[in-house]
């Protein structure tokens, strides 16, 4: 057959000399049927609300519905310029701008309850649900958006998150029904609780809340793994006061889920964080009377340093993270939950320092910021999203 005729018969034969391809491009981008939730769950975001508020205000604005499942809420607080002299953040500022926050699921179950310093600063820092734990971005004060307070105006910018998703695709909340939506309640603090210095006049607080969610493929409706499971964060206070230089064993209120982090903060009678973690002592965490973790303060301090890629330990704070199932690192949402600590409503968790230190105004109280998975049915361990 002549070469010209052969070329005409083949038609779509590749012609490398001109860069041509012998295979036509696909005419659809649809996914093949079957597979995990994340194959059809596209990351998306939408505005929740932006309002002009003020110190000491209560914010109860309704959230917006979205065609999918909520992953987290991103919040920006911007203090408007006023007139101040020598303004500076108080010990817990700006994180204590939120005096109290509570997030409830569409059926009224509290998922996120406590003060702003504990939940909007310490939880992102240590709980493994905020950006990547492998870089300093889990410390909100390291983010490019963070602007420290102006000494002469009192203005500052502070961003943080309320996490919903605990591991990838697991623990998310439905946002699709506009008549049954999650709620978020904020009580903002007085200006003098957040800022020191001469506060002649303070500007308002602009608050923006955006919703980040999984937008589902309408041609392939799917539900997330363990639908109805939630990761719950709460701040509780130990049952026993702590005396200076004592060896008190502090009982924590009962939990009942799978613990993924336990963050402890010691405070004195003025609610000031105090480092009563004795630098020459040992720290023990007991589960049902058995010392599960028993380490020196120096070991604990270095462990926390490596957990956060070099963030200095906040005064009075001690943290444990159980989202390191497959490595020595906290991989955040990429975790199998194999190392989550199983508890039940009868499980007793106690914390002991031998001996406790001193300082401030005693006696002291131990706050516990607890993150726990409450599964719907059996916990989704392994990598259900894959």
N, C-alpha and C positions, 0 to 999 in steps of 0.2 A: 504494500500500500504506500503511495507517495506520502512524503512527510507532511505536506499541506493537508491532505485528506485525513491523515491520522490525527493531526491537531484538531481538526474540526469535529471528529468523532468524540475525542476525549472531552473536549469542551472545558470542563472545570479542572483539568490537570494543573497542578501547581507550576508556576513559572518563577523559580527562584531568582532569575536574572532581573526581574522587575519587582520583586518583593510581593508577588501576588500569593494569595492563599487559596487552596482548593476547597475549603470548607466554609459555607456561608455562616454568618453570625446568627445566634439564636434570636428568636423573635419574642421571647418572654423571659421574665426574671422571676417567675414563680418558683418557690422552693418545692422539692419533691415531697410528697405526703409522708407523714410519719417522722418520728424523731423527738428530741427533747423540747421542752418549753422555750428555751432560749433561741431555738431555730426560727421561731415565729414571733419572738418578743423583741421589738426594736426599741432601743433606748431613745427617749424623747423627753422634752420638758415643755412647760407652759407657765404663764404667769399665774400666781395665786392671788396676791393683792399687793398694793403699795399704798401706804397711808402715812399721814402726818400725825404723829403721836407726841407724847411728852413723858418726862420722868413721872413715876408713880402711877401711870395710866394702866388700865386694864384693856387688853386687846382680845376680842373674841370674834374677829371677822371670819366669815364663812370661807371655807376652801372651795376651789373650783373642781367640777367633775372633769374627768379625763377618760378616754377610751382604753382603759387598761388597768395596770396594777402599780401602785405607788412604791418607789424605791427609797426616796428621802426627800425632805424639805430643806431647801437652801434659804438661809435668812441673812439679810444684811441690815445692820443697825447703824445709822449715821446720825451722830450728834451734831446739831446745827450750831454754828458759832454764836457765842454770847460774849459776855465780858467777865473775865476771870483774871486773877493774879496768882501765879505760881501753881496753876492747876496741875495735878498729877493723879494717876490712878491709885485708889486705895489698894490694900493687899490683894483683894480678890477681883479688882477691876481689870479690864472692862467686862469680864465674864459674868460678874454679878449684876450687870445692868438688868438682866432678867432675874427678878427675885424669886419667881415661881413659874414653872411651866408644866403643863399637862397636855399630853396628846392621847386621845382616845380613838379606838377603831370605830368603824361604822355602827357597831352594836354596843358601844359604850364601855368597852373594856379598857382600863388605863394601861397604856404601853410605855409611857415616858413621863415620870412624875418626880419632881424635885426642884432643887434650886439650880440657877443658871451656871454657877461655877462648877458644880459637880457634873451636870449633864451636858452642858454646852462647851465645856473645856476639857474636863478630865475624861469623859467618855470618848470624845474624838481622839484624845491623846493615847489612850490605853486599850480601848475596847475592840479595835480592829474593824470598825465599820465606817471609817472616814478616810476618803481618798486612799492613798497607798501607804501602808505602814513602813514600806521600804525607803521612804524619803522623809524629810522633815516637814512635809505638808500636812501631817496629821496634827501638828501644833499650829493652831489657827493664827498665832502671833507671828508665824514665819511666812504667811501667805502674802503675795504682793498687794492684795487689797487692804491689808491691815494698815491703818494709820494711827499712830499713837496720839495721845491727847496733846492739843496745843495749850501751852502754859497760859497764853493770853486770851484765848477764846473758849477753851473747853471743848472744842470740836474734835471728834475722832470717828473712825470707821472700823466696824467690827463685823466679820462674817463667820458664820458657823452653820451647823446642820443638825437636824433631827433625823437620825437614821431609822429606817424601817427594815430594809433588806439585811439579813444577817449573814448568809452566804449567797452566792450568785443565784438569783431567781427564787430564793427560799425566804419565806417570812414576809413577802410583799402583801399589800393591801389593795382591795378593789376600790377603784375611784370612778367606776362607770355609772353608778346610780346616783343621779343628782339629788334625789330625795333622801338617800341614806349615805352620808359621807363621813369620813373621819373629822374630828374637831381638834383644834389647837387653841389652848388658853394661855395667855401671857399676863403676868403681873410684873410691871416694870418697877425698879427700885427708885427711891428718892435720889436726887442728884448727889447729896452729901454722902450717900453710901457707896457711890461709884467713884467720886472725885474728892480729893483733898484740895486745900488751898482756899483762897478767898473767892467765893463763887458769887460775884455781884449779880449777874443775871445769867441764866442758862437758857440756851436755845432749845428747840424741840428735838424730838427723836423721829427721824424718818425710818420707817420699817418696810422692808420688801421681803415677801415670802414667795418663792418660786417652787413649783412642784416638778420633781423628776420622776419619771415613771416608765413602764414598759408599754409601748403602744402596740397592740396586737394586730396581726395580719387578719383583716376581716374575712379573707377567703379560707382561713385555717384557724378557727377559734380553738384555743387550748387553755388549760388552767395550769398554774404554776405547781411545782412539786410541793406536796404537803399543804395544799390549799387550806387556809385557816390557821396555819401555824404562825406564831408571832414571837419576836424577840422583844422582851420586856425589860425596861430599865427603871429602877426605882432607887430612891435614897432613903435609907433607914438608919436608925440610931441604935447602937449597942445597948444592951439591957443594964450594964453595970457602969457606974462612974469609975474613973481611974485616978488613983492617988499618985502623987509624985514618988518616984523610986519604989513603987509597989511592983508586985508580979501578978496583978489582977488578970484573970482569964475572962474576957468579955464575950458574952453570948450574943449572937446576931439573931434578929427575928427570923422565923422559919421561912423557907423559900418554897421549893416544890418543882422546879424545872431542871433543865440542864444548864449549869453555869458555864458561860463563855468568858466572863471576866469578873473579877472582884477587886474593887478599888476602895482603899481605906483612907480616911482623912481624920486626923486628930485635931480637936478644937478645945479651947478653954472656955471658961464661963462667959467670956465676952464674945464668943463665936469667932475668935481669931484662930487661924491655923497655927498650931504649935508643934515643933519637932520634938515630940517626946519619944521618938524612935531612937533608942540609946545606941550610940555608935559602937559601944563595946559589948552589946548584948546580943541575944538570939531572939528571933521572931518565929513563932509557931502558929500554924493554922490547923485546928483540929476539925475533923469530920466524924461526928458521933463518937467523940472521946479519943479518937486515934490521931496522933500528930501526922497529918498528911504532908505538910511542908514545914521543915525545920531548918532554918538557915541563919547565918550571922547577918547583922545589919550591913556589913561591907559587901557580902555576897548579894544581898537584895538590892542594894544601891547600884551595883554594877549591872545586875540583871535588868533593872529598869532602864538604865542608860542604853544598853544594847537593844532593848525592846523598841525604843523610840528613835533609834539612829542618832543618838547623841544629845537628846533633850535633857537638860538638867532636871533632877527630881524636884517637883514643887515642895515647898515647906510643908511638913506635916503629912505628906502623902506616901502611901505604900500601895503597890499594885501587883496583881496577878492576872495573867492572861492564859486562857486555855484554848486558843485558836492557833496552835502550833503543831497540828497533828502530823504533818508530813515533813517538817523541817525544824531547825532550831529558830526559825524566824516566824513572826506573826505575819501570815500572808493575807490577812484581811478577809475579803469575800471568797478567796480561793482556799477553802478549808473543808475538810471532810467531817468535822465535828466529832471525830473519834476520841479526842481527848477532853471533850466537854464533861464537866463533873456532874454525874447524875445524882439528883437529890429527890426527896419526896417531902410532903408536908410535915413529916415527923423528923426529918434530918436536922441535926443540931450542928451548926458551924460556930466555932469559937476562935478568938484571936488572943494570943498571949505574947507579951514581951518580958524577958527576964534580964534585968528589971526594966520597967518603964523609966523614961527620963523625967525631966522637970522643965519649968519655965512658964511664963505667963501667969495666969490666975487659975489655979486648980480649984476643985477637981476637974478632970478632963472627960470629954465624951468622944467616942469613936463612931464616926459616920461610915457607913458602908454603901457604896454605889454598886448595885448588883445588876448584872446583865444576864438574863436567863432565857433560854429557848423554852417556850411552852408549845409542844407539838400537837397537831391535830392527828391523833393516832400515833403510830410508831415514828420516832424521829427519822428524818431523811439524812442518814449518814452516808459517807462516801461522796461521790460527785453526781448527784441526781440531775444537775443541769447539763451534764455532758452525755 
